[in-house]
Amino acid sequence: MLQHTGGTLLQGDGQQRLNGVSTDSRQIQPGDMFVALQGDQFDGHAFVEAAAQQGAAIALVSAEFAQPLNVGGGAKWGDLTVIAVPNTLVALQQLARVQRQRFAGTVVGITGSNGKTTVKEMTASVLEQHYATFRSPGNLNNHIGLPLSWLRLPPEVEVCVCEMGMNHLGEIRDLCSIARPHIGLVTNVALAHVGYLGSLDEVQQAKGELIDALDSDGIAVVNIDDPRTRALGERAPGRVVTFGGSPEADVRGRVCADRGFDGLQCELDMDGATWPCHVALPGQHNLSNALAAAAVGVVLKVPAPKIVAGIQGYRGMYGRMAIRHLHNDMIMIDDSYNANPDSMRAALQFLQQVPDAGRRLAVLGDMRELGEAAPALHREVGALAWQCGVDELIVLGEFAAMFAEGAREAGMASAHIHAVASHQEAVTVVERLLGSRDVVLIKGSRGMTMERVVEGMLAMAEKA
């Protein structure tokens, strides 16, 4: 570690071994290494002592802060091994690069404006039917999360599936310099992070950094139904495999029956045959996610029955079109994890298609990182809520008035539009409005923490 990071051993055992790595002192397990990162609003060096008390074996600190930390102060640090490096983030990333260099298996990189976490999880579900597979945990997909993922890689793994996120140009390129993917999958290009990037063209350019990172032996997997991802495939240096509903796609599929909350009954065309497949996730957009996962399975020569088994076995994640049954036959659609205009459209269209619903309610929080287009895009989503049959619209955040204005202009009566000032007020309004057989959708950007509304709704249901 000293050799690869340019670090200096300030205290402790130079032969110390570590069990894991964390940047959060609250998650430290005995024998772990704590990496003291610094940001605009936090400084991990303030938590070195807490990490030591949690059982950390090693602390990786910035040389600039080593002296104020009173290294060598005896009882304060105990047996903690302390290593000082010029920059702790750079050191973390370098250690991940070393881990990647030692990995002899296959790396799958996944990015896209919508669905990348679902596709990552579904792809891993397919691949683990045939290979020892590791996927980046949760949404560890940025310049900190991806290195942490690599440092958690078990030794027996044959395929590593990495999610790659971004909100600026160059970020995916940097992530690829660590992960060095053999397969690059782009789900779609849409209006996410356009506030940082400036235009949809630049979003496409940023997502294309994954394709650009492939060499001539690499394989690009792209959504043929999305013109922008299809264009990215055309510039790939090696083989391209396409997925989608188009007859031209290498891996094709169609929805045979939409079973609402019970998912989709589909047919998948792959390996020269048609295979029936049940996608357990609600919403027709999840067919595209399933086809993306299937395409990676085809690339890695997973037998078709195992691909189908992997897709059928995937049951979704918290906050992503998760169906929660409440009291009095009421249902909550928890899509609280994140939002942009396209994912809002997909969620509202699913809400519209719910059969035998009483009334349809939507609790919508801001869509972040949309830049100058944000007011207009929030008005569009407000109008779409009315067009999709929403009976009661509850809106929260900086752009709540824009949601409301769009809904009113589309024809929704003001009495059915509720702008609230807090998550708890949203819960209170929903509790007052919700009746038997009603369905409520909860959705907003990550920064809106809409899961707090979900938690409040669940607490309400427990008391009923």
KALINBEL-V426489 format. One record per helix or strand of 2 or more residues. SS is the DSSP state (helix for helix, strand for strand). FROM is the first residue (numbers start at 1). LEN is the number of residues. If there is no record, write none. Layout:
SS_FROM_LEN / SS_FROM_LEN
This chain:
helix_2_4 / strand_8_4 / strand_21_2 / helix_25_3 / strand_33_3 / helix_44_11 / strand_58_5 / helix_63_4 / helix_74_3 / strand_81_5 / helix_88_15 / strand_106_6 / helix_116_12 / strand_133_3 / helix_145_6 / strand_159_5 / helix_171_9 / strand_183_4 / helix_194_4 / helix_200_13 / strand_219_5 / helix_227_8 / strand_239_6 / strand_251_8 / helix_260_3 / strand_264_7 / strand_273_7 / helix_285_15 / helix_304_10 / strand_322_4 / helix_327_3 / strand_331_5 / helix_341_13 / strand_360_6 / helix_371_17 / strand_392_5 / helix_400_11 / helix_414_3 / strand_417_4 / helix_423_11 / strand_439_5 / helix_446_3 / helix_451_13
